Amino acid sequence: MRVALAQIDTTVGDLDGNRALIVQAAQKAVAEGAQLAVFCELTLTGYPPRDLLDRRAFAQDNRRALDLLAEGLPKDLAVLVGFVDFVESASGVRTLWNAAALVHEGEVRQIFHKRLLPTYDVFDEARYFAPGVRPLGFTLHGVRFGLTICEDAWNDAGTPLPRTYTENPVALAVDDGARVLINMAASPFTLVKRTRRAEMLAQIAKTRGLPLLFVNALGGNDDLIFDGSSALYAADGGVIAQAKSFDEDLLVVDLKSGGARRSVPQSDAAAALSALVLGTRDYARKCGFRSAVLGLSGGIDSALVAAIAARALGPAQVLGVAMPTRYSSEGSKRDAAQLAAALGIELRTIDIDGIFASYLEALGPELSSFGPAGPNDTTFENIQARVRGNTLMAISNRAGHLLLTTGNKSELAVGYCTLYGDMAGGLAVISDLPKTFVYDVAREVNRDAGRELIPESIFTKAPSAELRPNQTDQDSLPPYDVLDAIAARLIEDGESVAEVIARGFPAQTVNDVATLVQRNEYKRRQMPPGLIITSKAFGPGRRYPIAQRFRF
């Protein structure tokens, strides 16, 4: 039997657009001899629809879209597609399910409901959906299939995620007589998950002794990036067909002999680069932007964001703006120009020192009335950052460009960033990349291009905000390799200060970093959406209170 793994890039709420993509993929599947086409979780609505689900018209329109889809699909192809099922009582109480429909010969033949609803990290499905109780199997052309929807598969024996549910949908499907397992997913990409998820699915196939079809969502929706990477796992756990990662694909497989194996990123840096390009492209496109603007300082962070933007939107659609002051070095100006030329993006220079000087003249007497500046006073540094933020926002307003911020996770963790300055913008592209990993991904840019897009001088010079004479980041922060290691343990691993110190890190440094992380929660709450690639990003999956006194 031939099955199409249909990996399409849906947009949340675009019911007509998503329906058209499904029909297009289905027609291609028929042309390639498929008898069944499997799409991802919540294909019609896009994932995650979040509070759109609170609007009655949304669920109703999605059901109408399913009926229209059934009429428009090829009649000789069975299709599994995700949607939102619902019922409404006489008193007006609605119950929603994260559902899948089996469509065949112009009709919805069977409906399945997701049973396990994740409520951790970025997931909040129990807020909207009821758990399913419907049968998990269907028979097509003499083959009994067992269907699970994303999280349904993450409670099977041998899976690595330590979460306990009251039932095991995979086991239920096997008990129902399944000879082939299917998992329709909207599983977001993270660096950890890119290997863990594949290992889990392979383990399920091997443990159950059954082939497993995995079809994942593809594309960027807000801060989440879906990598696709759909696959057919053999009964021994081996991958015998693999769809593309970070790109749309229609992979037609034979349940016994498998199919093609597309190339996938071979390193974390390569995967992160592909993810951020996809996330940036989709965020801009789905929000109605065709072009982007960013500040080019001559540093590694803005260089990487510029390279990502050029790949995502095309060099002609990216504007870099250099905004030097009296503290900007000639080397940084030169590096920004070389980078822009190598990437093929436009570079404009706006000298903001005169604006900065006018601030000093106007505010100097008033600020002095509050007393002399302390040794750690950053008032005038932040003014420069805010002038730059205002300048970029003015360009964004006039030209209609999406403003990309360039702050990394290390800076955001400890508050080494300026509200309404370098944090101003529409998308925080590298906000989930620790500084040390920024260098790795930037190296991957050059490696992938086969030439030096990002100049070597940007890699080798000491990081600096250049907001005061001879400034470097390490005047205020620990070395980035130390900072990143401590921050990862505090933020991603949830370790206490005492536990991190016990690992051999200097006690004072750990305490200082922990204090900064907790003190700057208010800044992170005001940052733009940031693309997620780690297991614990600053965003919807991390919900720490701002006003609190618990010490890590």
N, C-alpha and C positions, 0 to 999 in steps of 0.2 A: 504493500500500500504506500502511496506517495502522499506526503504531507508537506505543506508549505508553512515555514516559520516566517510569519509576516511581521517584520520589524519596521514600524513607521513612526514618524515624528509628529505626534499629535499636539494640539494646543488646547489648554484648559478652557472649556466653555465654548469652543468653536464646533458646535454640533454638526453644522452643515459641512464645514471644511474637513472635519475628521471623517465624516461619513463618505465624502468623496475620496479621501485617501484609502479608506477600506475597500471601496468598490474598485478603485484602480489596481490595488494590490491583488484583489481577488481575481480580477480579469487576467492579470499576469500569471497568477497561480494556475488557472485553468489552461492557459496557453502552454505552460510547462508540465502539464500532465498531472497536477495535484488533484486528489479526491477530497482532501480536507485542508482547510487553511486555518491556522491558529493565530490569533492576535493577542495583544497584551491585556493586562488588567485595566478596567475602566477605559477601554479604547475610545468609546464614543464621547465621553465627557472630558477626557484628559485627566492626568493624575498629578497632584492631588487637587480635587475641586474645592476642598476646604468649605468655607461658609457659603459658597454658592449652593450647597446642599440644603441650606436653611430656607431657600427661596422655593416656594411651591412650584412656580413656573419652570424652574430648572429641571426638576425631576420629570415633570409632565412633558416638557419639550424633548428631553432625552428619550423618553419612551416613544414619542411620536417619531423621533429620528430612527429608532430601532425598527419600527414598522416600515418606514420608508426604505431603510437599508435592506430589509428582507425582500422587498419588492424589486430592488435594483441589483441584487447580487446574481451572479450566474446560477441558473437553476440546478446544474449538475455538480455543483461544488457545495459541500458542507462547510460551514464557517462557524468558528467559535469566536465570539466577540464580547468584550467587557462593556457593561453599562450599569446604570443604577435602577434597580427594581424597587417598587414601592406599592404599598396599599394604604388606603385612607379610610378610616372608620366613619360611620355615620355622624359621629360627633366631631369629625374634623381632625382626629389624631392620625398622624402619618407614621408609618414604619418604613425605613429605608434599608436596603441591602446592597452591599457591594456584590455585584452579580455578573454572571456570564450567560450568554444565550447561545444555544445551538440552532443555527439557521440553516434550513435546507429546503430546496424546491419552493422558494418564495415564502416560507412560513417560519415562524419561531417554533421549533419543535420541543425544546426543553430549556428550562432555566435552572441555573445552579447558583447557590448563595455561598459566599465566603464564610467560613466557620470561625476562624481565628482572627481576631481584630487587634492589631498591634497598637499599643498605647505607650511607646517609649521613644526616646530620641525625637526624630522629626515626625513621628507617626502619632495620629490622634483619632484613629478610626472609630473607636467606641463612642466618641463624641457624636457621631452621625449615624452609624449603622447598627443594626441588630445582627447577632450571630446567626448564621444559617443552620438549617436543619434538613435541607433537602437532600435527596440521594446524590451521590457523587459520581455516578457512572452513566455511560451511554454506549450503545452498540452501533457501529457503522461498518457496513460491508463485512459483517461477520467478526469484527474485532471489538472486544470489550475494552473501552477506555475508562480510566479513572482520572477525574479532573480535580485539581486543587488550584486555589487562587493565592498566589504569592505566599503570605505568612502560613497558610495551611500546611506547607511543606516543611516549615522550620521547627516542627515539634516531633519529627520522626526520630526513631532510634538511631543513635550515632551521629546526629547533627551537632555541630559545635556550639550553637548559641544556647546559653544556659537559661532558658525561659520555660516555665511550666504552664501548660494549659490542661484543661480537664479532658480533652480528647485528642486523638491523633487522626486527622483526616486522611493521611496517606494509608494508615493501617485500615481505616474504614473502606477506602477505595479498593484495597487489595482483597479485603474480606468480601467485597461485593463482586469479586471475580475479575478485576482489571487485569489485562494482559499487557497494556501499555499505559504508562503514567504521563499525565500532562500537567505542567505548572504554568499558568498564565500570570505574569508578574509585572509589577511596577517597582522594581528593586533599585533604589538609587545607588549610584556609584560612590564608593569610597576606596581609598588605597588598600585598606585592610580587606574590604569585602570583595575586591576583584579576584582574590585568590580563595578566600574563605567560602564564598558562595559556590564557586565551582567545585571545591572539595566536598561541600555539603551535598550538592546535587549528585555528584559521582557516588558518594557514599550511599545515598538513598537507592540509586539504581542498582548498585552492587549488593546491598543488604537485601533488597526485595527481589533481586534476580530478574528485573524487568527493565525494558528500555524506557527512557524518560525524555519527553519533549519539553524543553524549557524555552518559553518565548517571553522576552523582556521588553519593557518600554524603552524608547529611544528619544533623546533630546533633552533640552533644558527647560524647566518650568520654574520660574523664580530662582530660588537658591539651590534647588535640587537639579542634579544632572543624572540622566539615565543613559547608561552606556550600551544598551542592547546586549550584545554578546550572547544572543540566543544560541541554543545548542541541542543536539541529540546525543544523549548518553546511552551507550550500549548496556546490556544487562550485566556486564562485568565492570561497569563504572567507567569504561573508556569513552572518550569523546570521539564520535565517528562523523560528526558534522558540526561546523562552527560558523555562525554568522559573523558579520563584521562587528567591531567595537567602535562606538561613537559615530556610526553612520547608518543610514537607512539601508535595509537589505531585505531581499526576499530569497530565502534559501529553501529549495525543494529537496526533500530527503526521502529516501526509501527506508522504511522501518527496519529492514534487515541488513541492507548493505551500507546505509549511511548516505553520505553526500560530500559536498565540498567542504574544505576547511579554510576559511579566510584568515588572513594575517591579523594578529592582534598585537598590541603594544607589548614589548618585551621587558620593560623596566617601569618602575614607579614614576620616574621622571617623564618618560614617554607617554604613559597613561595620563598623568596629570596634565601634560601639555594638551593632549587631545581633548581631555575633559573640559579644560578651561576655554579652549577655542570653541567647542560646541556650546558650552554654557553662555559664553559671551555673544555668539552669533544668535542663538535662539532668544536670549533675553532682549537683545536689541530688536530683532525682527518681530517678536511677538508683542513687544510694547510699542511698535510703530516707528522705530528708529532705523535709519539706513546708514548713519554715520556716527562717528564718535570723536571726542576731543579729550585730551589729557595733558597734564603738565609734564614736560620733559626736563628733568633736572640734571641729566647726565649720570644718574645713579642706576644701580642694578634693578631696583623695583620698577621704576618708570620704564626702563628699557624692556623688561620682560612684559609689562602690560602693553606697551606699544607693539611688541612683536606678536602678542596674542591677538590684539585688535586688528592688526594688518592681515593676519591669517583668517580671522573670523569674518571680517567685513570687506576686505580688499584694501590695499594700500591707498587707493585714491579716495577712500571714504574715512580716512583717519587723519586728524589734525593734531600735531604736537605743538605745544606752546612752551617756549623757554621764557622764564620770568626772572632774570637776574637782578640782584641787588649788589650793594657794595661788598657783600661777603661771598659772592659767587666767584669761584675760581675759573681761570682761563681754561684749565683742563676740563672742567665740567661742561663749559660752553662748547668746547671742541668735541667732547664725547657725544653730546646731544646732537650736534650737527652731523657727525659721522654716522650715528645710529639712524637718524632720519633718512640720510642719503642711502644707506644700505637697505633699509626697509622699503624705501620708495614712498614714504609718507611726506606730507607737507609739514614744514617747520616754520613757525612764526616766532619772532622774538619781540617781547614787550618788556622793556626795561621798567621795572616798578619801583626803582629806588626813589624817584621823585615823589611818588605816591606815599611811600614809606616815610620819606622826610617830612611830608606835610602832616602825617599822623604824629610824628615826633614833635613837631612844632605846635600842633594844636592841643595835643594831649599832655605834653611834657609838664607844664605848670600844674595842671589838675592832678596828674598822677603823683607829682612831688608832694602835693598837699597831704597825701596819705602816708608820707614818710619815705625814707630812702629804700631803694631796692635791696632785697636780701640776696645772699650768695646764690640762691637757686631760683631767682626771679626769671620768669620766661615771658614777661609781658611783651617786650619788644620783639622777641622771636615769634610769638604767636601772632602779633600784628602782621608780620611779613607773610606768614602762612595764610592768614585770613584775606590779605590783599590778593594773594594768588588765587584763593578760593573764589573770591568775588569776581576776579578777572575771568576765570574759566567759566563761571556760571553766566556771566554776561555774554560770552561767546556762545555758550550752549543755548541761551535764550534767543539770541539773534539768529544764529545759524541753524538751530534745531538739532544740534549734535547731542548725543548721549554723553554725559560727562562720566568718565571712568576714573575712579580713585585708585591710588597706587600703594596704599598701606598694606604691609604684610602682617601675618598673625603675631609675630613676636612683638611688633610695635603696639598693636592693638591690645595684646595681653597686658602690657605694663603701662598703657596710656601714653606711649611716646608718639603722640599724634595730637592734632589740634582740632577741636570742635569748630565747625564752620570754616575750617581752613583746608588742610589736606584731607579731611574726612568728608568734605562737601562733594556730593555727586549722586549719580543714579545707580551705579553698580560698583561694588568692591570686588574687583576681579581676583586679586591674590590674597584676600583677607584670611584665607584658611591655609596659607603656605607659610610655615616658619621660615625665618630669614635664611637659615642654612640650606633649606630645600629650594628657596628661590634661586640660589646659585646653581643647584643641580638642574632645575627646569630650564634656566637660562642657557646652561651648557647644552641641553638637549635641543634648544632652538637652533644653535649653530650646527650641532651634529646632524640634525634632521635636514637642515638646509644644505649641508655639505660645504658651507662657507661661513665666514665670520660676519654674521649679521649684527651681533652685539659685540662691539669692540673689546679686545682683550684688556684694555686699560680700565674698562668699567668693572671687570672682575677683580683686578688686582689692587685698586685703590681702596683706602680705608673708607667705610661708609660714613657719610656726613650729611646732616640736614643743611649745612652752610647757612646758619642763621646768626652766627657770631664768628669772630675771628678764630681761625685755626680749629674749628669745632670738629670733633668726631663723635660718632654714636657712643663709643666706649668711654667718653667722658662722663656719661650719665648711666650707662648700662653695663652689665657684665659682658664678657665676650659672648658672641652670639651662640657658639656651640654650647657654652655652659647655660646661657639663658634658655635656649630651646629645649635642652634636656630637662631642666627644672620645670619649665612651663608645661611640657608634655605630661610630666608625671602629676602635676597639680591639676591640670585642666582635662586632659584626655583620660588619664588613668584614675583620677579621683583620689590620689594619695594625699596624706596629711603632710604638714611641714616636718613633723618628726620622722615620718617614713622616708621622706626625700633626704633628709639629713643623714639618716641611717645608711643610705646608699653611698655616702662618702662625699656629698656636696658640702661646701662651706656653710656653716650654720647661718652666719650673718647674711650671706648672699641669698640663701633660700628664704629666710625671713623677709628680706627686702623685696624679693620678687613676689612672694605671696601677698605682702602688703599692697604692692602696686596692682596686682591682679584684682584684688578685692576692692581697692579704692576706685578703680576706673570702670567699674561696671556701668556707671551712668553714661560714660562716653560710648561704650559699645552699644548700648540701647538706642543710641541716636545715629548709628552708622547706616549706610545704605545696605540693601540686601547684598550678601556675599556668597560667592559660589562655594559649595561644600565639597571637600575632597577627603577630609579626615574623619575619624570616628566621633569627634566631638568638636564641632565648629561653633563659633560665635553666631548665634542665630536662633531659630525656633526650637532646635533640639537642646539648647542650653538655657535654662530658665531660672537663673539666680536672681534673688531680690536685690534691689539697689540699696535700700535702707535696711541693713541687718548687721548684727554684731557677732555672728559665729565666726570663729577663727579657723581657717583651714588646718 
